[in-house]
Amino acid sequence: METSSPLIEIDWTGDDTTIAEIEQQLAMLRDASSADSAQPNLRTSVMTHIAWVPPAWKDKAEETLAGMAERHPSRTLLLVPAPEAEDGLDARLAIRCFPVADRAICGEVIELTLRGNRVEAPASLVLPLLVSDLPVFCRWRGEPPFGAGYFQQLVDIVDRLVVDSSEWEELQFGELADLFGRVAVSDIAWARTDDWRRELAGYWPGIREQEIRIRGPQAEATLLRGWLNARLDRAVRAVEPATAIGVRLGGEELPPPRAEAASPSDLLSEQLDHYARDPIYEAAVLAAAEG
């Protein structure tokens, strides 16, 4: 999907700042974004989008965010942990406005660098910046530290946690499943299997009795196998490593679905359109955790 370039983009940077100063500067940026407009810009938010972005993931996170453009007007909080730095809080604020008729829809990006002990208490920084009465999503880049207090804090204040298990060094589906009763969970690796799940569903009910062999990237192939295990109520042969998903059914190699690969921005955008829990995904994760 093509995205528009911002009509207006203004920003502010502050080192060793406070939440109060950030809120004050945001108000000033909003006023500045409408100063030269014949019509006031629409500061429309449909959610608060939090992203936990370790420095190694920052470039990819910003590229994904830019690709989403005006599709999800929101207040976006980029949390960049810097635990080895001296205690403090740095911020970069941006107002990005995209043209709509004679006005513009504006979103806010608040990048917070959490230095030193600020990493341990992200909820105290995030809560004052949430948009009241709107859903809160959290995209966690990399492997979540499931037992860490700062991770648990964010889980408790968001409505949906979005991960990508293909970014993990070790698949911790059991730990992920433990969160299902507390927060709705999305996995972008699961979304990448959507075309294959649709393809395999076309072989029902005969697939129930056939031998199935799956190969592919560890996260995607394991989730596809977990889905089959849960739906067929039997164990499918263990997955084989490969760079792309492939399936042999009854000894026959299935042609891959004819679908264009979605971009990281498209995949995340799709997750931000869902609010409820996904019982089919949860059953696949539980089956994957059981092996």
Secondary structure, DSSP 8 states (H G I E B T S, - for coil): ------SEEEEEEESS--HHHHHHHHHHHHHHHTTT-SS--B---S-EEEEE--GGGHHHHHHHHHHHGGGS--EEEEEEEETTS-SEEEEEEEEEEEEETTEEEEEEEEEEEEEGGGGG-HHHHHGGGS-TTS-EEEEE-S---TT-HHHHHHHHH-SEEEE-GGG-SS--HHHHHTTTTTSEEEEHHHHTTHHHHHHHHTTTTGGGGS-EEEEE-HHHHHHHHHHHHHHHTS-----EE-SS-EEEETTEE----------HHHHHHHHTT--S--HHHHHHHHHHHH-
